[in-house]
Amino acid sequence: MDKTGEAATFRGFCMNKNPLVTLLMVLLLLSVLAAAGLSFWYVQSTRRLNLLQWQATQATRNRNIVQNLANEAVEYGKRNPAIDPVLQSVGLKPKPSTNAAPLPAKPTTR
């Protein structure tokens, strides 16, 4: 209680007109916004990295499965040659080459 009988005056922080305080508050606000933006960017990048790593793992797994299937088909083709046309059509087995003589070239007329 004020015993002098005078009305108490309060100088609130917001009423201060010091430009240094205003500048520091603006810099603080900008740094907080930058930290929030960078944090959001980091979280999004981490999520994207995890998704890409999962996709790379799935692609590697699928490639290994297809490679194993192709190897088994080639091994099966050694025991059962009926599958050779299929293996040749997908490029797993070379097509047999024929040793026929080349056709003679046609004479050109001018």
FITISE-237676 format. One record per residue (C-alpha): residue number from 1; x, y, z. Coordinates in Angstrom, 1 decimal, always signed. Layout:
! FITISE-237676
+-----+--------+--------+--------+
: num :      u :      v :      w :
+-----+--------+--------+--------+
: NUM :      X :      Y :      Z :
...
+-----+--------+--------+--------+
END
This chain:
! FITISE-237676
+-----+--------+--------+--------+
: num :      u :      v :      w :
+-----+--------+--------+--------+
:   1 :   +0.0 :   +0.0 :   +0.0 :
:   2 :   +1.1 :   +3.4 :   -0.8 :
:   3 :   +1.1 :   +5.5 :   +2.4 :
:   4 :   +1.9 :   +8.8 :   +0.7 :
:   5 :   -1.6 :   +9.2 :   -0.7 :
:   6 :   -0.3 :   +9.6 :   -4.3 :
:   7 :   -1.7 :   +7.4 :   -7.0 :
:   8 :   +0.7 :   +4.7 :   -8.1 :
:   9 :   +1.9 :   +4.9 :  -11.6 :
:  10 :   +3.0 :   +1.8 :  -13.5 :
:  11 :   +5.3 :   +1.9 :  -16.5 :
:  12 :   +4.5 :   -1.3 :  -18.3 :
:  13 :   +7.0 :   -3.0 :  -20.4 :
:  14 :   +5.0 :   -2.5 :  -23.6 :
:  15 :   +4.9 :   +1.3 :  -23.0 :
:  16 :   +8.6 :   +1.6 :  -23.2 :
:  17 :   +9.6 :   +3.4 :  -26.4 :
:  18 :  +13.3 :   +2.2 :  -26.4 :
:  19 :  +14.2 :   +1.2 :  -30.0 :
:  20 :  +16.8 :   -1.3 :  -28.8 :
:  21 :  +14.2 :   -3.3 :  -27.0 :
:  22 :  +11.9 :   -3.3 :  -30.0 :
:  23 :  +14.8 :   -4.4 :  -32.3 :
:  24 :  +15.7 :   -7.2 :  -29.9 :
:  25 :  +12.1 :   -8.4 :  -29.8 :
:  26 :  +11.9 :   -8.4 :  -33.6 :
:  27 :  +15.1 :  -10.4 :  -33.8 :
:  28 :  +13.8 :  -12.8 :  -31.2 :
:  29 :  +10.6 :  -13.2 :  -33.1 :
:  30 :  +12.5 :  -13.8 :  -36.4 :
:  31 :  +14.8 :  -16.4 :  -34.8 :
:  32 :  +11.8 :  -18.2 :  -33.3 :
:  33 :  +10.1 :  -18.3 :  -36.7 :
:  34 :  +13.3 :  -19.5 :  -38.4 :
:  35 :  +13.7 :  -22.2 :  -35.8 :
:  36 :  +10.1 :  -23.4 :  -36.2 :
:  37 :  +10.5 :  -23.4 :  -40.0 :
:  38 :  +13.8 :  -25.3 :  -39.9 :
:  39 :  +12.3 :  -27.8 :  -37.5 :
:  40 :   +9.3 :  -28.4 :  -39.8 :
:  41 :  +11.6 :  -28.8 :  -42.8 :
:  42 :  +13.8 :  -31.3 :  -40.8 :
:  43 :  +10.8 :  -33.4 :  -39.8 :
:  44 :   +9.5 :  -33.5 :  -43.4 :
:  45 :  +12.9 :  -34.4 :  -44.8 :
:  46 :  +13.3 :  -37.2 :  -42.3 :
:  47 :   +9.9 :  -38.6 :  -43.2 :
:  48 :  +10.8 :  -38.4 :  -46.9 :
:  49 :  +14.2 :  -40.1 :  -46.3 :
:  50 :  +12.4 :  -42.9 :  -44.4 :
:  51 :   +9.9 :  -43.4 :  -47.3 :
:  52 :  +12.7 :  -43.5 :  -49.9 :
:  53 :  +14.7 :  -46.0 :  -47.8 :
:  54 :  +11.6 :  -48.2 :  -47.6 :
:  55 :  +11.1 :  -48.0 :  -51.3 :
:  56 :  +14.7 :  -48.8 :  -52.0 :
:  57 :  +14.5 :  -51.8 :  -49.7 :
:  58 :  +11.3 :  -53.0 :  -51.5 :
:  59 :  +13.0 :  -52.5 :  -55.0 :
:  60 :  +16.0 :  -54.5 :  -53.9 :
:  61 :  +13.8 :  -57.3 :  -52.5 :
:  62 :  +11.7 :  -57.4 :  -55.7 :
:  63 :  +14.9 :  -57.5 :  -57.9 :
:  64 :  +16.2 :  -60.4 :  -55.8 :
:  65 :  +13.0 :  -62.3 :  -56.1 :
:  66 :  +12.9 :  -61.9 :  -59.9 :
:  67 :  +16.5 :  -62.8 :  -60.2 :
:  68 :  +16.0 :  -66.0 :  -58.2 :
:  69 :  +12.9 :  -66.8 :  -60.4 :
:  70 :  +15.0 :  -66.3 :  -63.6 :
:  71 :  +17.8 :  -68.5 :  -62.3 :
:  72 :  +15.3 :  -71.3 :  -61.4 :
:  73 :  +13.7 :  -71.0 :  -64.8 :
:  74 :  +17.1 :  -71.4 :  -66.5 :
:  75 :  +17.9 :  -74.4 :  -64.3 :
:  76 :  +14.6 :  -75.9 :  -65.2 :
:  77 :  +15.3 :  -75.2 :  -68.9 :
:  78 :  +18.4 :  -77.5 :  -68.6 :
:  79 :  +16.1 :  -80.4 :  -67.6 :
:  80 :  +13.1 :  -79.5 :  -69.8 :
:  81 :  +14.0 :  -77.8 :  -73.1 :
:  82 :  +10.3 :  -77.1 :  -73.9 :
:  83 :  +10.7 :  -73.9 :  -71.9 :
:  84 :  +13.5 :  -72.6 :  -74.1 :
:  85 :  +11.3 :  -70.5 :  -76.4 :
:  86 :   +9.9 :  -68.7 :  -73.4 :
:  87 :  +13.4 :  -68.1 :  -72.0 :
:  88 :  +14.6 :  -66.9 :  -75.4 :
:  89 :  +11.7 :  -64.5 :  -75.7 :
:  90 :  +12.5 :  -62.8 :  -72.4 :
:  91 :  +16.3 :  -62.8 :  -73.0 :
:  92 :  +17.3 :  -65.3 :  -70.4 :
:  93 :  +18.7 :  -67.7 :  -73.0 :
:  94 :  +20.4 :  -66.8 :  -76.3 :
:  95 :  +18.6 :  -67.7 :  -79.5 :
:  96 :  +20.3 :  -70.5 :  -81.4 :
:  97 :  +22.3 :  -69.2 :  -84.3 :
:  98 :  +22.0 :  -70.8 :  -87.7 :
:  99 :  +25.1 :  -71.5 :  -89.7 :
: 100 :  +23.4 :  -71.0 :  -93.1 :
: 101 :  +25.3 :  -69.3 :  -95.9 :
: 102 :  +24.3 :  -65.7 :  -96.4 :
: 103 :  +22.0 :  -65.0 :  -99.3 :
: 104 :  +23.7 :  -63.5 : -102.4 :
: 105 :  +23.3 :  -59.8 : -102.8 :
: 106 :  +20.9 :  -58.6 : -105.5 :
: 107 :  +22.5 :  -56.9 : -108.5 :
: 108 :  +21.8 :  -53.3 : -108.7 :
: 109 :  +20.5 :  -51.8 : -112.0 :
: 110 :  +21.3 :  -48.3 : -113.0 :
+-----+--------+--------+--------+
END
